[in-house]
Amino acid sequence: MSSLTSTDLPLLAVLPLTAEAFAPFGDVIQTEGRGHYPINAGKVQRFHDLASVDTAEAGGQPGISLFVAQPYEMPLELVYVERHPLSSQAFIPLDDRPFLVIVAPADAEPSLATLRAFVTNGRQGVNYARGVWHHVLIAVGRQQTFAIVDRIGTGPNCDRFDLAGANACSIDLPA
């Protein structure tokens, strides 16, 4: 048992979420700057194919779920990350509220050096590419609801990596 508190741990820098910065980890789901076209007699603008849904491995199929997330107290000690080796996983906020996104590349063991943290603008979602390490959903300030698009199927599709020792860190909201 460590006597360190989250305020004693190295603080992971939090950057604004952009498609360019997030590209190594997956897709940013947003309408800003994306092409669209009219449908339904011009009453609706369709922003088409905003993320690559990857669920077919080992006979999986796409599923849509709702998650209701409770907020964490900040600063937050980051204890573990997880990844889904058989599929992508998308989180689309249904409330106009920012949330925190923490990721590490799929091809390496997560470490303090490889972790990246982003804050959304409240209207952005993320689609983690297959195998990308990520922290569990971090709601900010109050309860938030998310639409989730991920793999429904059999087989192990969640690996966990504990962030301890030299990889221990915390996160706080940007000022």
FITILO-736283 format. One record per atom (N, C-alpha, C, O, CB): residue in one letter; x, y, z. Coordinates in steps of 0.1 Angstrom, whole numbers, plus 5000, padded with zeros to 4 digits. Atoms other than C-alpha are relative to their C-alpha. Glycine has a CB too. Layout:
// FITILO-736283
AXYZ ...
//
This chain:
// FITILO-736283
M500849885000 M500050005000 M500950125000 M501750145009 M499050005012 S499249885002 S501550334989 S499450115009 S498250125011 S500050054986 S500549884992 S501350645011 S499950124992 S499650234996 S500950025012 L500149895010 L501450864980 L498550034998 L497749944997 L500749974987 T501349965004 T498351064972 T500150044986 T501150064980 T499450115009 S500049965014 S497251164937 S500750134998 S501250164987 S498650004995 T499349875001 T498651514944 T501549985001 T502250084997 T499550095011 D498550025000 D502151364950 D500549944987 D501749934985 D500349905012 L499650075012 L502251184917 L500250094988 L499750214988 L498949894995 P499849925011 P503451324884 P498750034993 P497849944992 P501049944989 L501349965006 L500651514867 L500149994985 L501050054979 L499650155004 L500150025015 L499751414831 L499450134994 L498450174998 L499249874996 A500549885006 A499351724809 A498849964992 A498749864985 A501150064991 V501350025007 V495851754794 V500050104989 V500150234991 V498850025009 L500149915012 L495551894758 L498650004995 L497949914997 L501049954990 P501350005007 P492552004739 P500049884989 P501049864983 P499750134993 L500150115010 L491251714717 L499950064986 L499050144983 L498849915003 T500049965014 T492051764680 T500149874992 T500749774997 T501150104996 A499950125009 A491751514651 A501449974997 A501849854997 A499250024987 E498650035003 E495451554643 E500749945012 E501449845010 E500650134996 A499350054988 A496651494679 A499649865003 A500349785009 A499950105011 F500650134996 F494351194684 F500249904989 F499949784992 F498650025003 A500050095011 A494951034650 A500849875003 A500349764998 A500750074988 P499350134997 P497550774663 P499149905009 P499549785009 P501350035007 F500850084991 F494850644687 F498649974995 F497949885000 F499850085013 G501350025005 G491650654666 G499450124993 G500250204988 G499149955011 D500749905007 D489050894653 D499450105010 D498950055021 D498949954991 V500849914992 V487651214668 V498650014992 V498650044980 V500750155001 I501449995006 I483851214661 I499550145003 I499150175014 I499149895007 Q500549864999 Q482751564654 Q499550054987 Q499949994976 Q501150105006 T500549945013 T480951774628 T500950114996 T501050144984 T498650055002 E499149885004 E483352074629 E501049964990 E501849874992 E500650065013 G499150025010 G485352084598 G499849874991 G500749844983 G501449995006 R500350125008 R483751774583 R499050024989 R498150114990 R499549885010 G501049995011 G481951734550 G498749955003 G498549865012 G500649934988 H501450044998 H478251694549 H499250024987 H499650094978 H499450075012 Y500949985011 Y475351674525 Y498650005005 Y498349935015 Y500349904989 P501449994996 P471651744527 P499249874997 P499549804987 P499250114993 I500950115002 I469051464531 I498750045005 I498550155011 I500549865007 N501449974995 N465351444539 N499550134996 N499150225004 N500049995015 A500649885007 A464251714515 A500850135005 A500250235006 A498550025003 G499249894996 G467151934527 G499850055015 G500450145019 G499750124992 K500249964987 K465951944563 K501049955010 K501149995022 K498649955005 V499050064992 V468851734576 V501350014993 V501449984981 V499649855004 Q498650015005 Q472651764571 Q500649875005 Q500749855017 Q500850125004 R499450124996 R474251424571 R501650015000 R502250044990 R499649884990 F498650004999 F477851414584 F500349855000 F500249785010 F500550075013 H499950145003 H478751074569 H501349945004 H502449995002 H499849984985 D498950094998 D481150804581 D501150075008 D502350095003 D500649954987 L499149924992 L482850994609 L501049925008 L502049975014 L499250085010 A499150094993 A484650694624 A500049864994 A499049824988 A499749995016 S499850135005 S485950354614 S499649905011 S500349875020 S501449974995 V500550104990 V483850094633 V500649864996 V500449814985 V498449995000 D499350125002 D485949774636 D499649905010 D500149895021 D501650035001 T500650094990 T483949494652 T500049854995 T499549775002 T498750045004 A500250135007 A484049194628 A500949885005 A500649775002 A500050014986 E499050104995 E487049004644 E499349895008 E498449925017 E501150065008 A500550124992 A486148654657 A498550005000 A497949965010 A500550005014 G501450015001 G482548684645 G499250115007 G498050095009 G499549875004 G500749904993 G481749004664 G499150084991 G499250084978 G501050105007 Q500949915008 Q479049254653 Q499950135008 Q500150135020 Q498649944998 P500149874993 P478549624661 P498750005009 P497749955005 P499950114990 G501149984991 G476349704690 G500050155005 G501050215005 G500149915012 I500249874995 I474950034703 I499549995015 I498549935017 I499150094991 S500450004986 S474750084741 S500050155005 S500550244999 S501049915008 L499949874993 L474250374765 L500749985013 L500449885020 L498550065003 F499350004987 F476550444794 F499750125008 F499650235002 F501649994998 V500349884991 V475650674823 V501250005010 V501349915018 V498649995008 A498849994992 A478950784839 A499950105011 A499550215009 A501250034990 Q499949914989 Q479450934873 Q501450075000 Q502350014995 Q499849925014 P498749925001 P482151204876 P501049955011 P500649905021 P499850155002 Y498950034991 Y485551134893 Y500350135007 Y500150245001 Y501249944993 E499449884993 E486951374919 E501450024994 E502149934991 E500049985015 M498749965005 M490051564907 M500850065011 M500350125020 M499950104988 P499250085009 P492951524909 P499749855001 P499449815012 P501550035001 L500350145000 L492451164899 L501349924998 L502149944989 L499049964989 E498950095003 E495150894903 E499649904990 E498649844990 E500449935014 L500350105010 L495350684872 L500649875004 L501849855006 L500750054986 V499750134995 V495350324883 V500349904989 V501249814991 V499049955010 Y499850105011 Y495050124851 Y499450054987 Y498650154987 Y499349875004 V500649985013 V494250134814 V499649874995 V500049764999 V501050084990 E500550125006 E492549884792 E500050014985 E500250124980 E498549965004 R500050005015 R492449784755 R499049894996 R498849805003 R501449994994 H500950095006 H490149594732 H500749944988 H500650004977 H498650064997 P499350065011 P492149354710 P499249964988 P499849944977 P500849895005 L500950055011 L489149254689 L499250114993 L498550084983 L499149895005 S500949905006 S487549584681 S500450145004 S501250175013 S498649975005 S500049854997 S487349964681 S498950025011 S498149935014 S499750094988 Q501049974990 Q485250134708 Q499750154999 Q500750235001 Q500449965014 A500349865001 A483450464703 A499150055011 A498249985016 A499250034987 F500749944989 F482150704730 F499550144994 F500350224990 F500950035012 I500649885006 I479750974718 I499150075011 I498150015015 I499149974988 P500749944989 P478551224745 P498650054995 P498450104984 P500850125005 L501349955003 L474851294746 L499650135008 L498650195005 L498949895004 D500149884993 D475251584770 D501150104994 D502250054990 D500249985016 D499149905005 D477051904759 D501050035011 D501050145016 D499350134994 R499049984989 R479851854785 R501349934996 R501349824991 R499449945013 P498750065003 P483551794782 P500249875008 P499649855019 P501150105003 F499650114992 F485051464793 F501549984997 F502050034987 F499249874996 L498650025001 L488651344797 L500349874993 L499549774994 L500750005013 V499650125008 V490351094773 V501549985003 V502350075001 V499750034985 I498650044997 I493550914783 I500349884991 I499649784992 I500349985015 V499650115009 V495350694757 V501549975000 V502350065005 V499550044986 A498650045003 A498550514749 A500049914988 A499049854985 A500749925013 P500050075012 P499650354717 P499849855001 P500149795012 P501350024993 A500450144999 A498450004709 A501349914999 A501249805005 A499149964988 D498850085002 D501949874700 D501050005011 D502149955008 D500650034987 A499050004989 A503749934733 A499349995013 A498150015015 A500850144999 E500550004986 E503349884770 E499850145005 E500650235003 E501049925009 P500349874996 P501650184785 P501050055011 P501449975019 P498650015006 S499049944990 S504050414805 S499750155001 S499050214993 S501449974996 L500249864998 L504150764819 L500550074987 L500050184984 L500850045012 A499549935012 A506150854787 A499149984988 A499150074979 A501449944996 T500850025012 T503550714763 T498550045002 T497850054992 T500049854996 L501449964997 L500250824780 L499850144995 L500750234996 L499749995015 R500449875005 R498451114764 R498650035006 R497849945006 R500050014985 A501349964994 A495551304779 A499450124992 A500150214988 A500150045015 F500749905007 F492951514761 F498750035007 F498149955014 F499749954985 V501349974995 V489851704771 V499250044987 V499650124979 V500050125010 T500849975012 T486951724746 T499350145002 T499450205013 T498949894999 N500749874999 N484952044739 N498549985004 N497850075005 N500150074987 G501350034996 G481751864750 G499149954988 G498149894990 G499350125006 R500750045012 R480551804714 R500749904992 R500349864981 R499650124991 Q499250105007 Q483251564704 Q499949865006 Q499849855018 Q501550055000 G499850134995 G483351194707 G501349944996 G502050004988 G498849914995 V498850075004 V486150944703 V499749864996 V498849805001 V501150015011 N500150145004 N486550614686 N501549945002 N502349974994 N499549984985 Y498750064997 Y489550414701 Y500249894989 Y499349814988 Y500149955014 A499750115009 A491150204674 A500349875007 A500649875019 A501350044991 R499750134994 R491549834680 R501450005007 R502450045001 R499949894989 G498850024993 G494149764706 G500650125007 G501650115014 G501049954991 V499449884994 V494750124717 V499650005015 V498549975019 V499350134994 W500249994986 W495250154755 W499250125003 W499550234998 W501349995008 H500849884996 H492750384772 H499549995014 H499349875019 H498850034990 H500550004987 H491550484806 H498549984998 H497950014988 H500350135008 V501450015000 V487950404815 V499450144999 V500150245001 V499449935012 L500749885002 L485350674808 L500250105012 L499950065023 L498649984997 I499949904990 I486050994828 I499150124998 I499450214991 I501550055001 A501049895000 A482951214832 A500650115009 A501350095018 A498649955005 V499549894993 V483651564844 V498950085006 V497950125000 V500850094990 G500949914993 G481751764870 G498649945004 G498249965016 G499750114991 R501350064997 R478451574869 R499749884991 R500549854982 R498850104999 Q500450125007 Q476751264856 Q499950034985 Q499450144981 Q498749935005 Q500149985014 Q477051224818 Q499549874993 Q499849764998 Q501450044994 T500550115007 T475350994793 T500749994986 T500950104980 T498550004998 F499250025012 F477250844763 F499349894992 F498849794997 F501449975003 A500350115010 A476250644732 A501349934997 A502349994995 A499250054987 I498850085002 I478750364728 I499749914988 I498749844987 I500449915012 V500050095012 V479450174695 V501249915002 V502349965001 V499950074986 D498950094998 D481549864701 D499649864996 D498449844991 D500550005014 R500250145004 R481749484695 R499249935010 R499449935022 R501449944999 I500850104992 I479149244707 I500449864994 I500349844982 I498450034998 G499650135005 G480448884705 G500749935011 G500949985022 G500950024988 T499350094991 T482248604722 T501550024999 T502050094989 T499749854998 G498649995000 G485948584731 G500550125009 G499850215011 G500550024986 P499549894991 P488148794754 P500450134992 P501250124983 P501349955007 N499849885007 N488049154743 N500450125009 N500050235006 N498850034992 C499649904991 C489449344772 C501249965008 C501249875016 C498850045010 D498750024992 D493049354785 D500250125009 D499850235006 D501249984990 R499849894990 R494049554816 R501550015003 R502249905003 R499249975013 F498649984996 F497449704824 F500050105012 F499450215011 F500850064988 D499949924988 D498149844859 D501150104999 D502250074995 D500249915013 L499049885000 L499850184861 L500550015014 L499950085022 L499450134995 A499449994987 A502150144891 A501450034999 A502050034988 A499849865008 G498549975000 G505650234902 G500350124991 G499850234993 G500849884995 A499649895009 A507350444875 A498950054991 A499150164986 A501249964993 N501149955009 N504150464855 N498850065007 N497950105001 N499549874992 A501049944992 A502050594883 A499950154997 A500950224996 A500249985015 C500249855002 C500550944876 C498650045003 C497749955007 C500350034985 S501349954998 S497551164881 S499650094990 S500450134981 S499950065014 I500549905010 I495351394861 I499150105007 I498450065017 I499349934988 D500949904994 D493551714869 D499550084988 D500050084977 D500750095010 L500649925011 L491351944848 L500850124997 L501450185007 L498550045004 P499349885003 P493052224830 P499350125005 P498150125007 P500250014984 A500649884994 A492552564845 A499350084990 A498750184993 A501250095005 
//
